[in-house]
Amino acid sequence: MKRDYKKIYKKYHSSRKAKKARAARNQARRVMEREGKVKKGDGKEVDHKRPLSKGGSNKKKNLRVVSRKKNRQDGQKLAVKARKKNGTKRKLTKTQKATLKKHKSHHSKAHMQMMINKMRDGQSFSKAHKAAQKKVGK
């Protein structure tokens, strides 16, 4: 299925709030580029120690250069922490549901339930599987 980028932009990226946040991130990147800490295409990202969404700023003391992978992991941790605090869990995707359905035939209900809970908390299928194997067994 092809992505409808216009629709995605309109839904998630075209609001005033989203544009303002994007401008702030771009500004932070420019500050670090001027200082020579990052270059275009170097695979590094400018991370806000305290995220803009949590009241952080673009001041130098709040910025650091990290790898793309590290920055995405930190964002994921914040999202999981926020969901736990609010008592909400993410929904499983269609792909995750299909994979679990195939997996279901040779595992117990307790094992499957633990996997579902772990995946809703943001863990990958393999990590959730290993955790369920350790704690519940097959």
Rosetta silent file (secondary structure, phi, psi, omega in degrees, C-alpha in Angstrom):
SEQUENCE: MKRDYKKIYKKYHSSRKAKKARAARNQARRVMEREGKVKKGDGKEVDHKRPLSKGGSNKKKNLRVVSRKKNRQDGQKLAVKARKKNGTKRKLTKTQKATLKKHKSHHSKAHMQMMINKMRDGQSFSKAHKAAQKKVGK
SCORE:     score description
SCORE:     0.000 S_00000001
   1 L     0.000  129.301 -179.578    0.000    0.000    0.000 S_00000001
   2 L   -77.301  148.579  176.458    1.385    3.376   -1.018 S_00000001
   3 L   -84.361  140.118  175.037    1.663    6.207    1.470 S_00000001
   4 L   -99.009   91.579 -173.475   -0.356    9.341    0.872 S_00000001
   5 H   -64.195  -33.467  177.452    2.226   11.907    1.945 S_00000001
   6 H   -62.745  -42.971 -179.770   -0.088   14.873    1.432 S_00000001
   7 H   -64.918  -42.926  179.004   -2.622   13.321    3.776 S_00000001
   8 H   -62.690  -44.991  179.063    0.051   12.522    6.379 S_00000001
   9 H   -60.219  -47.041 -177.871    1.416   16.076    6.206 S_00000001
  10 H   -61.481  -39.155 -176.354   -2.040   17.556    6.544 S_00000001
  11 H   -76.135  -41.459 -171.089   -2.906   15.341    9.510 S_00000001
  12 H  -112.396  -27.704 -167.934    0.340   15.522   11.514 S_00000001
  13 H  -116.423   -2.976 -173.355    2.701   18.220   10.266 S_00000001
  14 L   -99.190   -3.606 -179.245    0.725   21.206    9.027 S_00000001
  15 L   -71.800  159.553  178.490   -0.620   22.588   12.313 S_00000001
  16 H   -58.985  -42.101 -178.645    0.855   25.774   13.779 S_00000001
  17 H   -61.814  -44.206 -179.980    2.145   23.824   16.771 S_00000001
  18 H   -65.468  -41.121  179.641    3.925   21.261   14.554 S_00000001
  19 H   -65.775  -39.313  179.693    5.471   23.976   12.381 S_00000001
  20 H   -65.497  -42.135  179.159    6.690   25.870   15.438 S_00000001
  21 H   -64.760  -41.722  179.177    8.247   22.708   16.907 S_00000001
  22 H   -63.827  -41.041  178.406    9.958   21.895   13.579 S_00000001
  23 H   -62.591  -38.944  179.539   11.339   25.445   13.352 S_00000001
  24 H   -66.889  -41.332  178.358   12.758   25.110   16.878 S_00000001
  25 H   -64.865  -41.863  178.703   14.452   21.789   16.012 S_00000001
  26 H   -63.769  -38.907  178.373   15.905   23.277   12.827 S_00000001
  27 H   -62.205  -43.262  179.458   17.189   26.279   14.790 S_00000001
  28 H   -61.952  -41.811  179.220   18.939   23.968   17.266 S_00000001
  29 H   -62.637  -43.367  179.415   20.598   22.097   14.399 S_00000001
  30 H   -61.897  -39.086  178.664   21.822   25.361   12.836 S_00000001
  31 H   -59.787  -46.809 -178.396   23.349   26.456   16.162 S_00000001
  32 H   -70.848  -31.645  176.367   25.322   23.214   16.413 S_00000001
  33 H   -66.048  -41.938  178.820   26.366   23.375   12.733 S_00000001
  34 H   -61.301  -35.128  179.783   27.775   26.894   13.250 S_00000001
  35 L   -80.030   -7.536  178.356   29.836   25.580   16.174 S_00000001
  36 L    81.647   14.756 -178.188   31.142   22.745   13.989 S_00000001
  37 L   -84.409  -23.890  175.824   29.699   19.981   16.170 S_00000001
  38 L  -136.073  155.087  176.309   27.549   18.473   13.397 S_00000001
  39 L  -131.996  158.380  178.108   27.733   18.417    9.620 S_00000001
  40 L   -63.072  129.466  176.706   25.189   17.627    6.968 S_00000001
  41 L    80.191   12.501 -178.649   25.034   13.884    6.342 S_00000001
  42 L   -87.037   -2.570  178.272   27.161   12.856    9.332 S_00000001
  43 L    79.361    6.969  179.175   24.426   10.662   10.859 S_00000001
  44 E  -101.715  154.082  177.103   24.317   12.740   14.023 S_00000001
  45 E  -128.665  154.515  176.668   21.317   14.506   15.486 S_00000001
  46 E   -92.726  120.975 -176.705   20.949   17.385   17.871 S_00000001
  47 E  -106.950  141.253  173.184   19.160   16.188   20.976 S_00000001
  48 E   -93.019  119.910  179.803   17.443   18.334   23.567 S_00000001
  49 L   -56.278  -47.411  171.653   18.375   17.040   27.026 S_00000001
  50 L  -107.206  114.734 -174.548   15.035   18.343   28.207 S_00000001
  51 L   -57.525  149.373  177.936   12.628   17.981   25.275 S_00000001
  52 H   -57.863  -36.039 -179.122   10.928   21.050   23.857 S_00000001
  53 H   -67.536  -18.911  179.099    7.598   19.356   24.542 S_00000001
  54 H  -104.781   17.903  177.475    8.495   19.208   28.246 S_00000001
  55 L    95.305    8.986  178.575    9.473   22.867   28.488 S_00000001
  56 L   -71.707  170.996 -177.711   13.057   22.581   27.264 S_00000001
  57 L  -128.118 -179.880  176.623   14.776   25.317   25.281 S_00000001
  58 L   -98.031   16.345  177.779   17.263   25.750   22.445 S_00000001
  59 L   -67.247  149.728 -175.874   19.945   27.123   24.762 S_00000001
  60 H   -55.743  -36.386 -177.357   23.375   25.537   24.298 S_00000001
  61 H   -69.144  -16.032  178.884   23.318   23.948   27.751 S_00000001
  62 H   -97.927   -1.566 -176.929   20.168   21.990   26.769 S_00000001
  63 E  -108.261  146.093  173.339   21.612   20.681   23.468 S_00000001
  64 E  -149.129  156.998  179.301   23.862   17.715   22.784 S_00000001
  65 E  -100.869  126.771  179.430   24.965   15.786   19.707 S_00000001
  66 E  -137.061  166.233  176.479   24.034   12.100   19.626 S_00000001
  67 E   -71.095  159.047  179.287   23.705    9.362   17.035 S_00000001
  68 H   -58.212  -44.083 -178.390   20.360    8.942   15.290 S_00000001
  69 H   -60.060  -46.459 -179.015   19.864    5.550   16.973 S_00000001
  70 H   -62.582  -42.526 -178.534   20.483    6.956   20.467 S_00000001
  71 H   -64.304  -40.919 -179.946   18.136    9.887   19.888 S_00000001
  72 H   -68.666  -36.748  178.272   15.316    7.590   18.697 S_00000001
  73 H   -64.490  -42.678  179.397   15.831    5.259   21.672 S_00000001
  74 H   -62.456  -41.532  178.357   15.588    8.173   24.096 S_00000001
  75 H   -63.089  -39.763  178.876   12.385    9.347   22.427 S_00000001
  76 H   -64.227  -42.736  179.774   10.939    5.846   22.671 S_00000001
  77 H   -61.626  -41.910  178.836   11.817    5.658   26.381 S_00000001
  78 H   -62.592  -41.711 -179.083   10.064    8.985   27.012 S_00000001
  79 H   -65.063  -42.835  179.631    6.952    7.797   25.168 S_00000001
  80 H   -65.189  -42.652  179.620    6.821    4.526   27.120 S_00000001
  81 H   -61.652  -41.672  179.540    7.362    6.372   30.395 S_00000001
  82 H   -65.190  -41.739  179.218    4.541    8.801   29.580 S_00000001
  83 H   -64.366  -40.409  178.925    2.172    5.961   28.685 S_00000001
  84 H   -64.242  -41.193  179.866    2.956    4.148   31.930 S_00000001
  85 H   -62.963  -42.026 -179.069    2.380    7.348   33.897 S_00000001
  86 H   -81.513  -11.113 -178.837   -0.975    7.932   32.164 S_00000001
  87 L    77.159   18.600  178.907   -1.929    4.264   32.408 S_00000001
  88 L  -106.874  153.971  177.589   -2.367    3.934   28.630 S_00000001
  89 L  -125.855  151.970  179.017   -0.848    1.350   26.334 S_00000001
  90 L   -75.530  153.727  176.924   -0.159    1.480   22.630 S_00000001
  91 L   -84.357  150.552  176.724   -2.247   -0.570   20.241 S_00000001
  92 L   -78.696  146.010  177.607   -0.660   -3.401   18.311 S_00000001
  93 L   -77.835  167.780  178.280   -0.249   -2.957   14.580 S_00000001
  94 H   -60.636  -39.761  179.962   -1.867   -5.285   12.039 S_00000001
  95 H   -64.287  -44.032  179.137    1.514   -6.866   11.355 S_00000001
  96 H   -62.800  -42.951  178.930    2.126   -7.491   15.053 S_00000001
  97 H   -61.137  -43.523 -179.752   -1.331   -9.028   15.433 S_00000001
  98 H   -63.885  -42.151  179.577   -0.768  -11.321   12.439 S_00000001
  99 H   -64.360  -42.746  178.928    2.625  -12.435   13.759 S_00000001
 100 H   -64.811  -35.895  179.810    1.163  -13.159   17.191 S_00000001
 101 H   -62.138  -43.718  177.626   -1.684  -15.122   15.610 S_00000001
 102 H   -64.506  -37.801 -175.394    0.826  -17.423   13.858 S_00000001
 103 H   -73.028  -26.399 -173.205    2.837  -17.701   17.063 S_00000001
 104 H   -60.152  -31.811 -173.386   -0.217  -18.527   19.167 S_00000001
 105 L   -62.516  -25.667 -177.594   -0.541  -22.150   18.007 S_00000001
 106 L  -121.000   26.214  176.204    2.460  -23.406   19.971 S_00000001
 107 L  -138.321  157.734 -178.499    2.401  -21.286   23.146 S_00000001
 108 L   -74.277  165.709  177.913    0.259  -21.034   26.283 S_00000001
 109 H   -63.129  -40.463 -179.668   -2.259  -18.255   26.957 S_00000001
 110 H   -61.860  -42.589  178.638   -0.072  -16.886   29.752 S_00000001
 111 H   -61.266  -47.651 -177.909    2.907  -16.712   27.389 S_00000001
 112 H   -64.822  -40.920 -179.333    0.871  -14.938   24.708 S_00000001
 113 H   -64.547  -39.933  178.555   -0.665  -12.460   27.161 S_00000001
 114 H   -65.765  -40.610  177.780    2.726  -11.530   28.526 S_00000001
 115 H   -61.415  -44.273  179.626    4.044  -11.011   24.981 S_00000001
 116 H   -60.029  -45.752  179.990    1.090   -8.772   24.118 S_00000001
 117 H   -61.935  -43.585 -179.945    1.633   -6.667   27.245 S_00000001
 118 H   -64.615  -41.283 -179.686    5.360   -6.306   26.567 S_00000001
 119 H   -68.529  -34.461  175.645    4.750   -5.333   22.931 S_00000001
 120 H   -67.179  -27.007  176.817    2.158   -2.766   23.987 S_00000001
 121 L   -81.227   -1.662  174.675    4.791   -1.302   26.283 S_00000001
 122 L   107.794    1.739  179.100    7.015   -0.810   23.242 S_00000001
 123 L   -78.941  153.342  176.817    9.189   -3.932   23.202 S_00000001
 124 L   -73.072  166.284  179.223    9.979   -5.715   19.964 S_00000001
 125 H   -57.159  -49.056 -175.553    8.516   -9.147   19.210 S_00000001
 126 H   -65.262  -39.392  177.785   11.798  -10.946   19.924 S_00000001
 127 H   -66.543  -41.242  178.591   12.408   -9.147   23.228 S_00000001
 128 H   -64.225  -39.578  179.824    8.839   -9.790   24.340 S_00000001
 129 H   -64.062  -46.918  179.908    9.205  -13.455   23.342 S_00000001
 130 H   -61.309  -42.706  179.548   12.445  -13.890   25.285 S_00000001
 131 H   -63.673  -42.325  179.425   10.941  -12.238   28.373 S_00000001
 132 H   -67.466  -37.481  177.688    7.851  -14.452   28.189 S_00000001
 133 H   -62.224  -42.938 -178.668   10.002  -17.573   27.720 S_00000001
 134 H   -65.259  -48.304 -171.619   12.044  -16.677   30.807 S_00000001
 135 H   -83.281  -43.424 -172.581    9.124  -15.811   33.068 S_00000001
 136 L  -104.448  -31.032 -173.419    6.261  -18.044   31.904 S_00000001
 137 L    91.551 -162.343 -176.379    7.892  -20.712   29.765 S_00000001
 138 L   -79.618    0.000    0.000    6.293  -22.112   26.654 S_00000001
